[in-house]
């Protein structure tokens, strides 16, 4: 990893680290850099037709996850992929993995401390206008129209819903679309509330998952968590 890539990775770690409490381990890797290869049984989870970009992002996510596990004192173990495509964490752990072309992040915690985690990283670019109706509710779109930077904040909403969805899925094992949650962003405190729009047992309509976000170093990072 050259100095420029090392610096941007360090900057992204510094950006994301304050979003989590100290009992949550966080690691950041660069999919375009050099990293340890995944375990053989992890690679078996990839499609044989996976393109180089997919392979690199997968490897970077697993490398970040193992680095975070090591910070908790956990030995290296494979993180396989379930039939739902979600990571299968070793017994005793919960976590979340995310990646873009230029950044991969993973968070891990003992499940005696944290029930579920969700993390998402996106490139800090505006969300395409054509995607708004699929991602943002009418209320969210109305709110965006009153903001000075609607494209960037639409990307934050997208990312926050991704993080909240990952978090809830650990508990509910339920799939639903972007209309399954309404987002309320608190820009002054860089946090959000994701409110369920329908029952997703064990969650009920209007239940809330809270999270935080940060913008910098070329990325948007969002997180959500449920404590035991």
SENU-817723 format. One line per field, with one value per residue: x, y, z of N, C-alpha, C, O, CB in turn; residue number from 0; residue in three letters. Coordinates in steps of 0.02 Angstrom, whole numbers, plus 50000, padded with zeros to 5 digits. Last residue first. Glycine has a CB too. Example, Ala and Ser with C-alpha at 12.3 -4.5 7.8 and 13.67 -1.06 7.14 Angstrom:
n.xx = 50642:50660
n.yy = 49888:49716
n.zz = 50354:50390
ca.xx = 50684:50615
ca.yy = 49947:49775
ca.zz = 50357:50390
c.xx = 50645:50660
c.yy = 50002:49835
c.zz = 50394:50390
o.xx = 50670:50712
o.yy = 50057:49834
o.zz = 50402:50423
cb.xx = 50704:50565
cb.yy = 49970:49776
cb.zz = 50286:50452
i = 1:0
aa = SER:ALA
***
This chain:
n.xx = 48602:48570:48589:48639:48709:48796:48879:48983:49038:49199:49305:49332:49160:49029:48932:48795:48699:48537:48401:48250:48086:47917:47816:47768:47888:47997:48023:47912:47877:47741:47793:47888:48005:48120:48273:48351:48520:48647:48714:48660:48607:48531:48446:48329:48226:48157:48055:48058:48014:48051:48155:48089:48140:48163:48212:48278:48277:48413:48483:48403:48433:48559:48527:48442:48529:48613:48519:48476:48595:48610:48497:48528:48646:48594:48521:48626:48675:48561:48533:48592:48500:48328:48201:48198:48203:48069:48011:48072:48016:47882:47889:48043:48177:48199:48129:48138:48284:48347:48360:48459:48587:48663:48827:48959:49057:49022:48974:48952:48868:48827:48745:48724:48647:48675:48819:48868:48864:48920:49056:49072:49134:49132:49224:49242:49328:49339:49321:49200:49140:49065:49040:48977:48952:48912:48941:48996:48969:49021:49060:48930:48898:48832:48697:48638:48548:48623:48779:48951:49079:49224:49349:49456:49587:49529:49496:49522:49470:49557:49520:49403:49459:49526:49419:49355:49451:49450:49319:49329:49426:49362:49256:49327:49388:49277:49217:49321:49329:49171:49120:49091:49080:49026:49088:49108:49237:49303:49283:49361:49488:49494:49560:49727:49771:49806:49840:49705:49577:49506:49573:49492:49463:49373:49320:49232:49147:49172:49171:49045:49058:49094:49231:49276:49261:49374:49481:49465:49491:49625:49681:49655:49731:49861:49877:49874:49994:50093:50033:50042
n.yy = 49736:49859:49883:50011:50079:50201:50261:50367:50422:50483:50572:50616:50621:50606:50495:50451:50334:50273:50170:50106:50096:50052:50069:49900:49799:49659:49523:49565:49698:49803:49955:50050:50090:50221:50270:50419:50483:50612:50738:50844:50919:50831:50698:50621:50489:50374:50232:50070:50006:50054:49975:49810:49664:49508:49452:49420:49495:49514:49546:49646:49764:49792:49807:49919:50018:50026:50064:50186:50256:50263:50342:50457:50495:50523:50634:50719:50743:50805:50921:51036:51117:51061:51043:50923:50832:50832:50767:50643:50598:50590:50494:50401:50344:50244:50263:50400:50416:50377:50485:50562:50477:50555:50625:50544:50472:50299:50224:50097:50041:49924:49864:49738:49673:49663:49667:49585:49457:49459:49568:49639:49723:49794:49842:49911:49966:50069:50085:50025:49975:49876:49803:49699:49666:49556:49457:49304:49179:49090:49193:49242:49249:49388:49361:49287:49194:49087:49160:49142:49144:49180:49084:49162:49203:49227:49378:49497:49605:49620:49513:49564:49661:49576:49509:49616:49650:49533:49536:49652:49614:49508:49581:49667:49574:49513:49623:49654:49537:49445:49279:49154:49076:49171:49128:49028:48991:49083:49023:48911:48971:49140:49278:49344:49505:49636:49789:49891:49910:49899:49931:49929:49950:49898:49898:49831:49894:49948:50086:50133:50225:50338:50357:50283:50351:50435:50350:50272:50371:50397:50274:50277:50386:50338:50228:50292:50367:50268:50107:49940
n.zz = 51179:51052:50884:50768:50620:50519:50372:50282:50128:50071:50063:50190:50249:50361:50461:50570:50669:50728:50787:50743:50808:50766:50673:50682:50770:50760:50747:50614:50556:50518:50436:50439:50564:50554:50600:50636:50649:50660:50672:50736:50633:50558:50577:50471:50468:50355:50360:50287:50176:50056:50017:50061:50155:50237:50399:50515:50632:50670:50557:50505:50571:50509:50375:50387:50430:50317:50217:50269:50258:50118:50083:50157:50091:49965:49999:50029:49899:49840:49919:49994:50057:50067:50026:49963:50070:50111:50002:50013:50133:50094:49994:50020:49918:49822:49705:49679:49658:49544:49463:49523:49613:49750:49738:49830:49918:49915:50070:50189:50333:50459:50602:50727:50875:51013:51110:51212:51169:51047:51023:50858:50716:50554:50411:50247:50103:49959:49823:49787:49949:50079:50241:50370:50542:50683:50828:50908:50951:50810:50667:50552:50390:50296:50178:50079:50118:50142:50201:50186:50315:50369:50454:50576:50684:50857:50944:51007:50947:50844:50765:50709:50626:50537:50482:50415:50320:50244:50195:50115:50023:49957:49898:49815:49729:49668:49604:49512:49433:49440:49459:49416:49525:49665:49827:49915:49900:49976:50100:50089:50082:50145:50045:50059:50123:50003:49925:49857:49824:49942:50094:50255:50427:50573:50741:50878:51013:51134:51117:50995:50840:50777:50783:50663:50541:50530:50549:50433:50339:50364:50333:50195:50157:50191:50107:49983:49995:50013:49951:50000
ca.xx = 48569:48606:48541:48653:48651:48794:48822:48980:48984:49147:49277:49382:49228:49047:48989:48829:48738:48604:48439:48320:48141:47978:47837:47762:47820:47987:47991:47923:47927:47768:47749:47823:47972:48057:48240:48305:48457:48616:48739:48694:48646:48594:48461:48399:48228:48216:48058:48079:48001:47991:48172:48119:48090:48179:48160:48287:48213:48362:48513:48400:48371:48552:48573:48416:48474:48640:48559:48428:48567:48659:48508:48467:48648:48641:48485:48584:48718:48591:48487:48630:48547:48398:48213:48188:48263:48121:47990:48086:48089:47902:47867:47971:48152:48235:48136:48072:48248:48340:48313:48390:48557:48621:48754:48934:49023:49061:48959:48996:48867:48871:48741:48759:48654:48629:48781:48866:48842:48847:49031:49065:49122:49125:49190:49240:49291:49341:49383:49258:49132:49121:49018:49029:48926:48949:48895:49007:48992:48981:49077:48983:48886:48888:48724:48697:48522:48581:48717:48893:49045:49158:49312:49407:49561:49575:49469:49556:49431:49556:49583:49399:49417:49565:49466:49320:49432:49512:49339:49281:49439:49423:49242:49286:49429:49325:49180:49297:49385:49221:49129:49092:49139:49010:49083:49044:49187:49304:49251:49288:49463:49499:49509:49675:49772:49777:49861:49772:49625:49498:49569:49541:49454:49432:49311:49294:49138:49165:49236:49073:49046:49024:49190:49285:49210:49306:49471:49459:49424:49575:49685:49626:49659:49834:49879:49820:49930:50078:50075:50000
ca.yy = 49682:49834:49865:49956:50068:50142:50260:50308:50429:50432:50546:50572:50646:50619:50540:50453:50395:50268:50233:50089:50137:50041:50128:49964:49821:49731:49547:49533:49652:49751:49898:50070:50038:50199:50231:50369:50470:50549:50684:50795:50954:50855:50755:50641:50558:50402:50304:50116:49974:50084:50040:49861:49713:49552:49470:49375:49474:49496:49499:49579:49729:49784:49754:49856:49997:50008:50003:50131:50244:50227:50275:50419:50479:50467:50576:50695:50711:50745:50863:50983:51148:51061:51103:50983:50844:50859:50836:50685:50608:50635:50562:50410:50394:50243:50194:50371:50444:50327:50433:50583:50494:50501:50632:50574:50537:50355:50243:50150:50050:49977:49876:49796:49676:49616:49699:49657:49468:49464:49507:49644:49660:49804:49790:49919:49913:50063:50111:50014:50009:49895:49846:49713:49691:49607:49486:49370:49227:49089:49140:49259:49204:49352:49395:49327:49262:49084:49123:49179:49118:49211:49103:49111:49206:49199:49319:49438:49578:49673:49509:49507:49682:49625:49471:49580:49699:49553:49482:49649:49670:49495:49525:49695:49618:49473:49586:49704:49556:49488:49344:49206:49065:49142:49174:49062:48946:49091:49087:48900:48933:49068:49244:49311:49431:49610:49720:49879:49919:49846:49961:49906:49978:49896:49923:49836:49874:49875:50052:50128:50164:50319:50389:50257:50304:50462:50404:50241:50341:50451:50299:50224:50390:50398:50219:50246:50400:50315:50166:50000
ca.zz = 51216:51111:50936:50814:50662:50563:50417:50324:50177:50081:50001:50157:50243:50291:50454:50506:50661:50701:50784:50749:50783:50805:50711:50647:50755:50760:50809:50678:50532:50562:50443:50411:50525:50583:50548:50661:50615:50680:50629:50778:50684:50530:50620:50482:50492:50386:50348:50340:50240:50085:50047:50018:50133:50182:50352:50457:50602:50719:50604:50475:50588:50582:50395:50362:50474:50382:50210:50263:50324:50158:50054:50171:50163:49972:49975:50084:49949:49811:49918:49960:50011:50089:50067:49922:50030:50155:50019:49955:50128:50149:49977:50023:49966:49885:49730:49694:49715:49597:49441:49529:49548:49726:49743:49768:49931:49889:50001:50163:50261:50435:50531:50700:50803:50981:51056:51221:51238:51049:51057:50931:50751:50626:50449:50320:50137:50032:49853:49745:49885:50035:50186:50321:50479:50646:50779:50877:51001:50871:50716:50600:50446:50327:50237:50061:50109:50082:50207:50162:50256:50374:50393:50558:50616:50806:50912:51032:51003:50895:50802:50755:50681:50575:50523:50468:50371:50278:50241:50170:50067:49994:49944:49869:49770:49705:49655:49560:49476:49407:49491:49364:49483:49600:49770:49919:49872:49903:50085:50093:50025:50154:50086:50020:50129:50065:49936:49884:49770:49891:50027:50207:50360:50530:50673:50841:50943:51132:51120:51063:50879:50771:50834:50731:50562:50519:50597:50499:50341:50371:50402:50236:50149:50223:50180:50001:49983:50067:49950:50000
c.xx = 48536:48566:48580:48593:48668:48728:48824:48919:48981:49094:49222:49352:49272:49117:49006:48886:48771:48638:48509:48359:48208:48036:47893:47776:47821:47914:47981:47995:47952:47819:47781:47772:47904:48023:48178:48272:48415:48550:48713:48720:48686:48638:48530:48401:48300:48204:48116:48075:48021:47974:48111:48133:48126:48122:48186:48234:48219:48301:48462:48431:48370:48489:48565:48461:48445:48586:48585:48464:48515:48631:48553:48473:48587:48648:48530:48540:48675:48634:48518:48589:48585:48443:48286:48204:48257:48183:48042:48066:48107:47977:47888:47953:48075:48202:48163:48077:48181:48297:48302:48341:48483:48589:48718:48858:49008:49022:49008:48978:48915:48864:48788:48743:48687:48639:48738:48818:48836:48819:48956:49044:49117:49106:49188:49204:49296:49300:49389:49323:49194:49096:49078:49000:48985:48915:48933:48947:49001:49012:49034:48998:48944:48865:48783:48726:48576:48550:48677:48832:48985:49121:49245:49372:49515:49545:49519:49532:49464:49516:49586:49462:49410:49524:49510:49368:49398:49497:49403:49299:49392:49437:49303:49269:49389:49366:49228:49261:49363:49274:49185:49103:49146:49074:49062:49033:49117:49251:49248:49250:49387:49467:49525:49622:49714:49782:49835:49787:49696:49548:49563:49526:49509:49414:49376:49279:49205:49150:49231:49135:49076:49006:49115:49241:49215:49254:49401:49445:49413:49505:49633:49626:49624:49758:49848:49818:49872:50011:50052:50044
c.yy = 49710:49780:49834:49945:50010:50140:50197:50313:50364:50457:50495:50537:50596:50649:50547:50503:50393:50335:50221:50154:50103:50078:50115:50021:49886:49746:49622:49512:49614:49709:49849:50014:50062:50148:50200:50335:50420:50541:50616:50735:50905:50887:50780:50701:50574:50474:50333:50188:50016:50054:50074:49925:49768:49602:49519:49389:49421:49464:49473:49527:49658:49744:49739:49798:49930:49983:49980:50064:50188:50209:50234:50348:50438:50447:50514:50637:50682:50707:50799:50919:51097:51090:51109:51047:50908:50876:50869:50757:50653:50650:50611:50481:50399:50286:50192:50300:50410:50351:50380:50527:50509:50522:50570:50579:50572:50419:50297:50161:50107:49980:49933:49802:49741:49614:49647:49691:49543:49463:49513:49577:49674:49737:49810:49859:49924:50003:50099:50032:49993:49934:49863:49756:49709:49627:49540:49392:49297:49136:49146:49200:49213:49306:49355:49367:49311:49151:49124:49135:49161:49193:49134:49133:49147:49205:49293:49374:49517:49651:49561:49502:49626:49649:49518:49542:49664:49603:49500:49595:49670:49551:49512:49641:49647:49516:49546:49670:49606:49509:49383:49276:49117:49132:49137:49111:48977:49047:49098:48966:48924:49033:49170:49281:49402:49534:49696:49804:49906:49851:49905:49939:49950:49920:49918:49855:49884:49849:49976:50084:50169:50261:50371:50291:50283:50417:50434:50294:50304:50423:50353:50245:50335:50400:50278:50233:50356:50350:50216:50062
c.zz = 51278:51146:50992:50860:50709:50601:50460:50370:50216:50130:50008:50096:50208:50290:50380:50508:50592:50695:50757:50739:50793:50770:50760:50696:50716:50740:50813:50687:50593:50525:50493:50415:50502:50537:50579:50600:50654:50642:50650:50739:50726:50584:50600:50528:50509:50408:50388:50316:50299:50153:50078:50055:50095:50172:50299:50403:50548:50686:50653:50520:50561:50599:50470:50383:50452:50429:50278:50255:50322:50227:50098:50145:50182:50045:49979:50063:50006:49861:49890:49955:49969:50035:50089:49960:49988:50116:50063:49967:50069:50146:50031:50002:49962:49938:49801:49723:49729:49656:49494:49512:49557:49660:49718:49774:49865:49900:49980:50090:50243:50360:50513:50626:50782:50906:51021:51172:51253:51120:51062:50959:50825:50657:50522:50350:50212:50056:49927:49781:49844:49974:50142:50266:50435:50582:50743:50836:50974:50922:50778:50645:50494:50383:50265:50119:50089:50066:50142:50167:50239:50310:50410:50494:50601:50736:50861:51001:51034:50956:50857:50797:50733:50636:50565:50513:50430:50333:50278:50220:50127:50044:49988:49921:49828:49753:49699:49618:49530:49458:49457:49394:49428:49560:49707:49861:49874:49869:50010:50087:50028:50095:50095:50067:50089:50065:50002:49889:49792:49833:49975:50139:50315:50461:50636:50769:50908:51062:51119:51063:50949:50817:50830:50784:50636:50550:50591:50552:50406:50377:50414:50310:50190:50217:50215:50076:50003:50058:50003:50000
o.xx = 48505:48505:48619:48554:48707:48696:48852:48909:48977:49103:49199:49371:49252:49132:48998:48889:48774:48609:48537:48350:48221:48033:47916:47751:47871:47884:47958:48026:48005:47806:47840:47713:47866:48014:48182:48247:48439:48528:48751:48744:48741:48699:48581:48364:48329:48176:48124:48089:48005:47924:48118:48125:48188:48064:48225:48213:48173:48276:48466:48408:48339:48493:48566:48436:48426:48595:48580:48442:48512:48641:48538:48457:48592:48655:48506:48523:48688:48629:48502:48608:48609:48427:48305:48218:48307:48214:48058:48100:48151:47998:47909:47997:48047:48198:48152:48033:48168:48276:48253:48288:48447:48568:48740:48828:49040:48961:49033:48969:48918:48856:48789:48730:48680:48640:48762:48782:48803:48759:48930:49018:49153:49067:49236:49160:49348:49245:49439:49374:49236:49039:49135:48942:49036:48858:48982:48908:49011:49072:49012:48953:49000:48819:48783:48775:48562:48528:48695:48831:48970:49132:49213:49365:49532:49484:49549:49546:49438:49527:49614:49459:49411:49551:49530:49361:49411:49526:49410:49295:49412:49458:49297:49269:49414:49377:49221:49274:49384:49265:49240:49096:49199:49118:49079:48977:49072:49224:49196:49190:49353:49424:49564:49639:49660:49796:49840:49751:49743:49559:49611:49474:49567:49358:49429:49230:49231:49141:49280:49149:49125:48948:49077:49214:49164:49207:49372:49402:49357:49464:49601:49577:49570:49724:49812:49765:49825:49976:49999:50087
o.yy = 49673:49778:49787:49990:49966:50191:50146:50365:50310:50506:50467:50481:50538:50696:50499:50547:50341:50387:50166:50189:50075:50091:50161:50022:49922:49712:49647:49485:49628:49686:49854:50024:50091:50161:50159:50369:50385:50587:50568:50687:50922:50882:50754:50749:50545:50514:50318:50202:49999:50073:50118:49930:49772:49585:49564:49343:49382:49413:49415:49469:49614:49696:49681:49747:49889:49932:49921:50013:50147:50154:50176:50300:50389:50387:50459:50595:50626:50646:50745:50868:51113:51089:51155:51099:50943:50928:50928:50803:50695:50707:50667:50523:50402:50267:50143:50280:50391:50311:50342:50520:50475:50580:50537:50540:50621:50421:50335:50113:50158:49929:49984:49753:49793:49561:49594:49738:49562:49468:49566:49534:49716:49699:49838:49829:49944:49991:50119:50000:49952:49927:49863:49748:49733:49608:49567:49350:49344:49135:49201:49160:49194:49323:49294:49402:49371:49164:49158:49080:49210:49224:49116:49192:49089:49210:49332:49320:49487:49677:49549:49488:49640:49656:49501:49543:49680:49600:49485:49606:49685:49538:49506:49655:49651:49496:49545:49686:49600:49502:49357:49326:49125:49174:49078:49132:48954:49065:49119:48965:48930:49061:49142:49260:49431:49503:49731:49762:49908:49802:49868:49969:49949:49911:49933:49831:49940:49788:49942:50049:50204:50249:50387:50256:50268:50441:50456:50284:50303:50449:50356:50234:50347:50415:50269:50227:50379:50362:50207:50070
o.zz = 51317:51142:50981:50874:50691:50612:50439:50402:50186:50167:49959:50079:50197:50326:50341:50551:50560:50712:50762:50689:50846:50710:50794:50752:50718:50699:50865:50641:50621:50469:50507:50399:50541:50477:50624:50556:50698:50608:50657:50768:50749:50580:50622:50520:50555:50371:50447:50258:50356:50184:50120:50116:50097:50180:50313:50367:50537:50709:50675:50522:50592:50638:50491:50407:50494:50463:50294:50282:50368:50251:50114:50180:50218:50061:49995:50104:50028:49866:49914:49983:49914:49975:50125:49930:49978:50127:50054:49945:50074:50156:50016:49994:49907:49996:49836:49762:49786:49698:49490:49543:49593:49653:49671:49811:49847:49892:50021:50052:50277:50326:50546:50592:50815:50876:51002:51190:51302:51130:51080:50923:50852:50629:50549:50320:50237:50031:49957:49771:49864:49952:50165:50246:50459:50568:50770:50813:51013:50935:50797:50661:50479:50420:50259:50110:50083:50010:50095:50141:50273:50258:50460:50481:50614:50729:50824:51028:51081:51011:50910:50857:50793:50690:50621:50574:50488:50388:50338:50281:50183:50100:50049:49981:49884:49810:49760:49676:49587:49518:49446:49359:49398:49562:49698:49847:49838:49817:49984:50071:49977:50061:50057:50122:50086:50014:50053:49861:49752:49798:49966:50129:50336:50438:50663:50739:50906:51053:51104:51014:50960:50831:50876:50826:50667:50582:50641:50595:50433:50414:50466:50345:50216:50266:50265:50105:50037:50107:50033:50043
cb.xx = 48620:48622:48486:48716:48586:48853:48755:49046:48914:49179:49330:49407:49257:48995:49051:48780:48791:48603:48443:48342:48140:47994:47778:47691:47778:48036:48031:47877:47987:47711:47734:47831:47966:48009:48288:48251:48470:48605:48816:48647:48600:48581:48458:48433:48181:48275:47991:48151:48035:47932:48203:48074:48049:48191:48101:48285:48178:48341:48570:48436:48312:48550:48645:48410:48418:48676:48617:48381:48535:48722:48537:48405:48652:48711:48461:48541:48769:48632:48427:48697:48596:48420:48168:48117:48275:48137:47921:48048:48125:47884:47790:47944:48184:48306:48180:48030:48236:48409:48340:48377:48566:48566:48731:48955:49067:49078:48886:49072:48796:48945:48668:48835:48585:48556:48830:48935:48891:48816:49064:49013:49179:49073:49224:49205:49318:49314:49388:49252:49123:49159:48984:49059:48878:49018:48829:49070:49056:48976:49151:48963:48879:48940:48669:48679:48488:48526:48676:48904:49024:49163:49302:49356:49619:49592:49402:49549:49360:49527:49642:49387:49347:49585:49510:49268:49385:49562:49349:49211:49432:49483:49223:49221:49459:49370:49128:49250:49442:49188:49145:49027:49137:48960:49151:49038:49186:49374:49290:49270:49497:49466:49440:49706:49768:49703:49939:49779:49619:49429:49630:49539:49455:49462:49285:49333:49081:49110:49273:49020:49076:49008:49197:49358:49213:49293:49523:49522:49414:49580:49755:49664:49640:49865:49950:49828:49924:50133:50075:49952
cb.yy = 49626:49891:49817:49969:50052:50144:50264:50299:50445:50368:50516:50519:50662:50668:50515:50471:50402:50234:50265:50034:50206:49964:50157:49971:49828:49766:49524:49473:49689:49707:49863:50093:49973:50261:50176:50400:50444:50546:50684:50771:50994:50904:50735:50656:50568:50399:50339:50100:49909:50076:50085:49874:49742:49512:49502:49301:49533:49557:49533:49579:49768:49852:49774:49858:50051:50068:50015:50143:50308:50269:50281:50454:50544:50486:50587:50752:50762:50762:50880:50969:51191:50990:51102:50985:50785:50809:50836:50657:50540:50603:50564:50395:50462:50265:50154:50369:50517:50308:50401:50643:50436:50483:50694:50531:50582:50344:50268:50131:50065:49964:49893:49790:49670:49636:49734:49686:49435:49408:49498:49699:49608:49859:49722:49985:49843:50127:50184:50053:50088:49832:49911:49648:49752:49582:49514:49368:49204:49018:49143:49320:49128:49401:49405:49375:49285:49031:49150:49204:49045:49290:49041:49100:49206:49126:49335:49434:49560:49737:49518:49442:49703:49685:49427:49532:49752:49584:49416:49636:49736:49487:49461:49725:49675:49435:49541:49754:49586:49550:49335:49205:48995:49188:49210:49100:48880:49075:49145:48866:48865:49045:49252:49256:49409:49632:49713:49911:49989:49846:50006:49828:50055:49825:49996:49769:49915:49853:50073:50101:50104:50301:50463:50266:50243:50470:50458:50201:50293:50499:50325:50158:50384:50460:50208:50180:50421:50367:50198:50000
cb.zz = 51236:51160:50909:50855:50621:50612:50378:50366:50142:50108:49962:50207:50312:50258:50495:50450:50717:50635:50853:50696:50817:50811:50748:50615:50820:50712:50867:50686:50493:50591:50375:50339:50566:50595:50518:50708:50544:50757:50629:50833:50729:50474:50698:50416:50555:50339:50366:50363:50244:50038:49995:49961:50193:50117:50389:50479:50573:50759:50642:50408:50561:50616:50380:50285:50474:50414:50161:50204:50351:50166:49983:50140:50206:49943:49902:50112:49977:49751:49878:49997:50048:50106:50129:49895:49984:50212:50054:49894:50122:50217:49967:50093:49953:49875:49684:49632:49704:49623:49378:49484:49498:49779:49703:49705:49976:49814:49994:50172:50236:50457:50510:50711:50768:50997:51006:51213:51287:51010:51128:50951:50736:50643:50440:50340:50117:50065:49839:49681:49895:50012:50212:50292:50489:50631:50813:50834:51030:50901:50735:50641:50423:50352:50291:50005:50173:50090:50264:50089:50268:50385:50348:50615:50565:50822:50878:51105:50980:50866:50753:50716:50655:50531:50479:50439:50342:50227:50202:50143:50029:49947:49905:49840:49728:49658:49624:49526:49435:49374:49567:49325:49452:49561:49759:49985:49910:49875:50119:50159:50021:50221:50054:49975:50203:50074:49933:49952:49741:49864:50012:50201:50361:50527:50674:50844:50909:51180:51183:51112:50842:50699:50830:50751:50520:50444:50587:50516:50282:50312:50418:50227:50075:50192:50204:49963:49910:50071:49881:50061
i = 227:226:225:224:223:222:221:220:219:218:217:216:215:214:213:212:211:210:209:208:207:206:205:204:203:202:201:200:199:198:197:196:195:194:193:192:191:190:189:188:187:186:185:184:183:182:181:180:179:178:177:176:175:174:173:172:171:170:169:168:167:166:165:164:163:162:161:160:159:158:157:156:155:154:153:152:151:150:149:148:147:146:145:144:143:142:141:140:139:138:137:136:135:134:133:132:131:130:129:128:127:126:125:124:123:122:121:120:119:118:117:116:115:114:113:112:111:110:109:108:107:106:105:104:103:102:101:100:99:98:97:96:95:94:93:92:91:90:89:88:87:86:85:84:83:82:81:80:79:78:77:76:75:74:73:72:71:70:69:68:67:66:65:64:63:62:61:60:59:58:57:56:55:54:53:52:51:50:49:48:47:46:45:44:43:42:41:40:39:38:37:36:35:34:33:32:31:30:29:28:27:26:25:24:23:22:21:20:19:18:17:16:15:14:13:12:11:10:9:8:7:6:5:4:3:2:1:0
aa = UNK:UNK:UNK:UNK:UNK:UNK:UNK:UNK:UNK:UNK:UNK:UNK:UNK:UNK:UNK:UNK:UNK:UNK:UNK:UNK:UNK:UNK:UNK:UNK:UNK:UNK:UNK:UNK:UNK:UNK:UNK:UNK:UNK:UNK:UNK:UNK:UNK:UNK:UNK:UNK:UNK:UNK:UNK:UNK:UNK:UNK:UNK:UNK:UNK:UNK:UNK:UNK:UNK:UNK:UNK:UNK:UNK:UNK:UNK:UNK:UNK:UNK:UNK:UNK:UNK:UNK:UNK:UNK:UNK:UNK:UNK:UNK:UNK:UNK:UNK:UNK:UNK:UNK:UNK:UNK:UNK:UNK:UNK:UNK:UNK:UNK:UNK:UNK:UNK:UNK:UNK:UNK:UNK:UNK:UNK:UNK:UNK:UNK:UNK:UNK:UNK:UNK:UNK:UNK:UNK:UNK:UNK:UNK:UNK:UNK:UNK:UNK:UNK:UNK:UNK:UNK:UNK:UNK:UNK:UNK:UNK:UNK:UNK:UNK:UNK:UNK:UNK:UNK:UNK:UNK:UNK:UNK:UNK:UNK:UNK:UNK:UNK:UNK:UNK:UNK:UNK:UNK:UNK:UNK:UNK:UNK:UNK:UNK:UNK:UNK:UNK:UNK:UNK:UNK:UNK:UNK:UNK:UNK:UNK:UNK:UNK:UNK:UNK:UNK:UNK:UNK:UNK:UNK:UNK:UNK:UNK:UNK:UNK:UNK:UNK:UNK:UNK:UNK:UNK:UNK:UNK:UNK:UNK:UNK:UNK:UNK:UNK:UNK:UNK:UNK:UNK:UNK:UNK:UNK:UNK:UNK:UNK:UNK:UNK:UNK:UNK:UNK:UNK:UNK:UNK:UNK:UNK:UNK:UNK:UNK:UNK:UNK:UNK:UNK:UNK:UNK:UNK:UNK:UNK:UNK:UNK:UNK:UNK:UNK:UNK:UNK:UNK:UNK
***
